[in-house]
Amino acid sequence: MSLAPIRSTTDLPKATKRDARVRNLRTILQALYSGRASTRAELSRATGLTRAAVSNLVSELIDESLINEAGTSANPLGGKPATLLTVNEAARTIVVIDLGHRPIRGALLDLAGTVLHRESHSPANGRPSVDDVVALASRLLASATTPVLGIGVGTPGVVDANGTVVEASNLGWHDVPLADLLTERLGHPTVVTNDAHAAALGELRLFETDADSLVLVELGEGVGTGLVLASSIHRGDHGAAGELGHVVVDPEGPLCRCGKQGCLETFASVPAIIRRAAGGLDPDSIPWTREAVAGVAGTAATDEAIAFAGRHLGAALAHVVGILDVTRIVVTAELEGADDALVTAVDGELRRRLLRATAEHVTVEATRIGPDLVLAGAGAAVLADQLGVVLR
């Protein structure tokens, strides 16, 4: 059985029986994942499918080990106890990779998003190549003990709907068909998405169920932004939504790797923070932690550099909030130990720049997931692509 995505209606004159079956299987899994149903009768009510159809679909999913029967529950009407159904979280493994981290890193996840195994890889030339990604993914695949559902990759830059990295200045990549290359070389379906988009998708899971919009900003080599609207990642017309880091905030500012001057990332990325704190110190010469930077530059200079970055980020986000009225802001930095100071600076700048009626609804917080947020989001993207499951 395959739950691979159904074919587009633009490719077919009408939906096929296979398309309908796959759609119904995905509907059953989504209902079980979301907790809306736990028995066959509840699945019928929740999905609108007949009991006979639900029974057949459940049997198919049990045969594929994707769901289990797990005891019974008392029938409130006094009839035959109902059999409980649960998702078998150990049935498949998901390979996930974060290309925005130094070194690049990956993990094996189960279907609940739990990390089972970790690996990292340091590219010989600093920036990863496709061969480096293949090498890391191959080690992860070799460690998998259950069938692999798919591979999810979070990468900096602009990524189109086909998983091609159109532009990633921080990696030196242009028009790299990463999803196709990994699928061909590794033999598993691959989903490639912008790392901040993946992070936002992972972060949304931890908010209350009525929360359906947020902005996530991640400071690393650059500045990545993920925007969730109506519980879905907003990628824009060309997959470039969230490229806040390459918006010019000072035309007379430092030269950016993209070729322009004064992009936001020249003020608010982790390398920019380290250089400002330590007088031009090479960011690659020390660990990316607040403690390490303070050991070189002093605590006061380090905290001022973090606050400086936060103020510039808050100024840029004020436009996003003012236009879209998205008031849940999540920020995080790859500079370990900097999140609290960064949140304070962003929050203060937002409130200084927004109308009071808008500012009173804004919340700014650090990531709830922590350093695995891109890995979690990449796993969620594979679940959505291969099983039609959106984790909330």
C-alpha positions in Angstrom: 0.0 0.0 0.0 1.2 3.5 -0.8 -0.1 6.7 0.8 2.0 8.8 -1.5 0.3 12.1 -2.6 -2.6 11.7 -5.0 -2.2 13.0 -8.5 -3.1 16.6 -9.2 -6.5 17.3 -10.6 -4.7 19.2 -13.4 -3.1 15.9 -14.5 -6.4 13.9 -14.6 -9.8 14.5 -16.1 -11.4 13.1 -12.9 -10.4 11.5 -9.6 -9.6 7.8 -9.8 -10.7 5.1 -7.3 -7.1 5.0 -6.1 -7.1 8.7 -5.4 -10.3 8.4 -3.4 -8.9 5.5 -1.4 -5.7 7.3 -0.6 -7.6 10.4 0.4 -9.8 8.3 2.8 -6.8 6.5 4.3 -5.2 9.9 5.0 -8.5 11.1 6.5 -8.6 8.2 8.9 -5.0 8.7 10.0 -5.5 12.5 10.5 -8.5 11.8 12.7 -6.5 9.4 14.8 -3.5 11.7 15.0 -5.6 14.6 16.0 -7.4 12.7 18.8 -10.8 13.4 17.2 -11.5 9.7 17.1 -10.2 6.5 18.8 -12.7 3.8 17.7 -14.2 2.7 14.4 -17.6 4.2 15.3 -16.0 7.6 16.2 -14.0 7.5 13.0 -17.2 7.1 11.0 -18.8 10.1 12.8 -15.7 12.2 12.5 -15.0 11.6 8.8 -18.5 11.0 7.4 -17.4 7.7 6.0 -19.7 4.7 6.3 -18.9 2.1 9.0 -18.2 -0.5 6.3 -15.7 1.9 4.6 -14.0 2.7 7.9 -13.7 -1.0 8.8 -12.0 -1.7 5.4 -9.7 1.3 5.7 -8.7 0.5 9.3 -8.0 -3.1 8.3 -5.7 -1.9 5.6 -3.9 0.5 7.9 -3.5 -2.3 10.5 -2.0 -4.6 7.8 0.5 -1.9 7.1 1.3 -1.6 10.9 0.4 2.1 10.8 -2.3 1.7 13.5 -2.8 -0.8 16.3 -5.8 -2.1 18.2 -5.2 -1.3 21.8 -7.8 -2.8 24.1 -11.4 -1.8 24.5 -13.5 1.0 26.0 -16.8 0.6 27.8 -19.9 1.3 25.7 -22.0 4.0 27.4 -25.1 2.4 26.0 -24.3 -1.0 27.5 -23.5 -2.7 24.3 -20.4 -4.5 23.1 -17.2 -2.7 24.1 -15.5 -0.7 21.4 -12.0 -1.5 20.2 -9.6 1.3 20.7 -7.3 2.3 17.8 -3.9 4.1 18.1 -1.3 5.2 15.7 1.7 2.9 15.8 4.4 5.5 16.2 7.2 3.0 15.8 5.9 1.7 12.4 8.1 4.0 10.3 11.2 6.1 10.6 11.7 9.6 9.2 15.1 10.9 8.2 15.5 14.6 8.8 18.4 17.0 8.1 19.1 20.6 9.1 21.4 22.4 6.6 21.3 25.7 8.5 23.3 24.3 11.5 27.1 24.3 12.0 28.0 21.4 11.3 25.0 20.1 9.3 23.1 17.6 11.4 20.4 15.1 11.1 18.3 12.6 13.1 15.9 9.7 12.8 12.4 10.4 14.1 9.5 8.1 14.8 6.0 9.0 13.6 5.4 11.0 16.8 8.5 13.2 16.1 10.6 11.6 18.9 14.3 11.6 18.1 15.7 8.1 17.9 19.2 8.7 16.7 21.4 11.7 15.8 24.3 12.3 13.4 26.3 15.3 12.3 28.6 16.0 9.4 31.3 18.7 8.9 31.8 19.6 5.2 35.4 19.6 4.1 35.0 23.0 2.5 32.9 24.6 5.2 29.7 24.9 3.1 27.8 21.7 2.4 27.6 20.1 -1.0 24.9 17.7 -2.2 27.5 14.9 -1.6 27.7 16.0 2.0 23.9 15.8 2.4 24.0 12.4 0.8 26.7 11.2 3.1 24.8 12.3 6.2 21.5 10.9 5.0 23.2 7.6 4.1 24.6 7.2 7.7 21.1 7.9 9.1 19.5 5.4 6.7 22.0 2.8 7.8 20.9 3.2 11.4 17.2 2.9 10.7 15.6 -0.3 12.1 12.1 0.2 10.7 10.9 1.1 7.1 11.7 4.7 6.2 8.7 6.9 5.4 10.8 9.6 3.7 13.5 12.2 4.0 12.9 15.7 5.1 15.5 18.5 4.7 15.4 22.1 6.0 17.7 24.4 4.2 18.4 28.2 4.2 17.2 30.1 1.1 14.4 30.1 -1.4 12.9 26.7 -2.1 10.3 26.1 -4.8 7.4 23.7 -4.7 9.4 20.9 -6.3 12.2 21.0 -3.6 14.7 22.9 -5.8 16.9 25.3 -3.8 16.5 28.3 -6.1 18.8 30.6 -4.1 20.7 30.0 -0.9 23.4 32.6 -0.5 24.7 31.2 2.8 25.3 27.8 1.1 26.5 29.2 -2.2 23.7 27.2 -3.9 21.7 28.3 -7.0 19.0 26.2 -8.8 20.0 22.9 -7.0 17.2 20.3 -7.5 17.9 18.8 -4.1 14.7 16.8 -3.6 15.1 15.1 -7.0 18.8 14.4 -6.4 18.3 12.9 -3.0 15.3 10.8 -4.1 17.3 9.5 -7.1 20.5 8.7 -5.1 19.0 7.4 -1.9 15.8 5.8 -3.1 13.4 7.4 -0.7 10.8 10.2 -1.3 12.3 13.5 -0.2 10.7 16.8 0.9 12.9 19.9 0.9 11.7 23.1 2.5 13.1 26.4 3.8 14.5 25.8 7.3 12.5 28.6 8.8 9.3 27.3 7.2 10.1 23.9 8.6 10.8 25.4 12.1 7.5 27.3 12.0 5.6 24.2 11.1 7.2 22.3 14.0 6.6 25.2 16.5 2.9 25.6 15.6 2.3 22.1 17.0 3.1 23.3 20.6 0.6 26.2 20.6 -3.0 25.8 21.7 -5.3 24.4 19.1 -7.0 27.7 18.4 -3.7 29.3 17.5 -3.4 29.3 13.7 -0.9 32.1 12.9 2.6 32.9 13.9 5.9 34.4 12.7 9.1 32.5 13.6 12.5 34.1 13.1 15.7 32.1 13.4 19.1 33.8 13.6 21.9 31.6 12.4 24.3 32.2 9.5 21.6 34.5 8.2 18.0 35.5 9.3 15.3 33.0 8.3 11.6 33.7 8.8 8.7 31.3 8.7 5.2 32.6 8.4 2.1 30.5 9.3 -1.3 31.8 8.3 -4.5 29.8 8.9 -2.4 26.8 10.2 -0.5 26.6 6.9 3.0 27.7 5.9 2.8 30.8 3.7 5.4 30.4 1.0 4.5 33.2 -1.3 4.0 33.2 -5.1 7.6 32.0 -5.7 8.5 30.2 -2.4 10.4 33.3 -1.2 8.2 34.4 1.6 10.2 34.9 4.8 13.4 36.2 3.1 13.5 39.0 5.7 17.3 38.6 6.1 17.9 40.0 2.7 15.7 43.0 3.0 17.9 46.1 3.0 17.5 48.1 6.3 20.4 50.4 5.8 21.7 51.2 2.3 25.0 52.4 3.7 25.4 49.3 5.9 27.9 46.5 5.6 28.2 44.4 2.4 26.1 41.3 2.5 27.0 38.0 0.9 24.0 38.4 -1.5 25.8 41.4 -3.0 23.6 44.2 -1.5 24.6 46.5 1.3 22.9 46.8 4.7 20.7 43.6 4.6 19.1 42.7 7.9 21.4 39.7 8.3 24.4 42.0 8.4 23.0 43.4 11.7 21.1 40.5 13.2 22.7 37.2 12.2 24.9 35.3 14.7 28.1 36.2 12.8 27.0 39.9 12.9 26.5 39.6 16.7 29.9 38.1 17.2 31.7 40.6 15.0 30.0 43.6 16.7 30.7 42.2 20.2 34.3 41.2 19.6 35.6 43.9 17.2 35.5 41.9 13.9 36.5 38.5 15.3 36.1 35.7 12.9 32.8 34.0 13.9 34.1 30.6 13.0 37.0 30.9 15.5 34.9 30.4 18.6 31.9 28.2 19.7 28.5 29.9 19.0 27.5 30.4 22.6 26.9 33.6 24.6 29.4 32.4 27.2 32.2 31.9 24.6 31.6 35.3 23.0 31.5 36.9 26.5 34.8 35.2 27.3 36.4 37.1 24.4 34.5 40.3 24.2 33.2 40.7 27.8 29.6 40.3 29.1 28.6 44.0 28.5 29.7 44.1 24.9 28.1 40.7 24.2 24.8 41.7 25.7 24.8 45.0 23.8 25.5 43.2 20.5 22.5 40.8 21.2 20.3 43.8 22.0 21.5 45.6 18.9 20.5 42.7 16.8 17.2 42.4 18.6 16.3 46.0 18.0 17.0 45.7 14.2 15.0 42.5 14.1 12.1 44.1 16.0 12.1 47.1 13.7 11.8 44.8 10.7 9.1 42.7 12.3 7.0 45.8 13.1 6.2 46.0 9.4 5.2 42.4 9.2 2.9 42.7 12.2 1.5 46.0 11.0 0.6 44.6 7.6 -0.6 41.1 8.6 -1.8 41.6 12.1 0.0 38.4 13.2 0.7 38.9 16.8 2.5 35.6 17.9 6.2 36.0 17.4 8.7 33.3 18.1 12.5 34.1 17.9 15.5 32.0 18.4 19.2 32.2 17.8 21.9 29.6 17.1 24.0 31.5 19.6 23.3 29.3 22.6 22.1 31.3 25.7 21.0 34.4 23.7 17.3 33.8 23.3 16.1 35.5 26.5 18.0 38.7 25.8 16.9 38.6 22.1 13.3 38.2 23.1 13.5 41.2 25.4 15.0 43.4 22.7 12.6 42.4 20.0 9.6 42.8 22.3 10.7 46.3 23.3 11.3 47.5 19.8 8.0 46.2 18.5 6.1 47.9 21.3 7.9 51.2 20.6 7.0 51.1 16.9 3.4 49.7 16.8 0.1 51.3 17.6 -0.8 50.7 21.3 -4.0 48.8 20.3 -1.9 46.4 18.2 1.1 46.1 20.5 -1.1 45.0 23.4 -1.9 41.8 21.6 1.6 41.0 20.5 3.5 38.1 22.3 7.2 37.5 21.7 8.8 34.3 23.0 11.6 32.0 22.5 11.1 28.7 20.8 9.4 26.0 22.8 11.0 23.2 20.9 14.6 24.3 21.3 17.5 23.5 19.0 15.6 20.7 17.2 12.9 22.9 15.8 14.1 22.6 12.1 14.4 18.8 12.5 10.9 18.6 14.0 9.5 20.7 11.2 11.2 18.7 8.5 9.6 15.5 10.0 6.2 17.2 10.1 6.6 18.1 6.4 7.3 14.4 5.5 4.3 13.3 7.5 2.1 15.8 5.6 3.5 14.8 2.3 3.5 11.0 2.6 0.6 10.4 5.0 -1.5 13.5 4.7 -1.1 14.1 8.5 -0.9 17.6 9.9 0.4 17.5 13.5 -1.5 19.9 15.8 
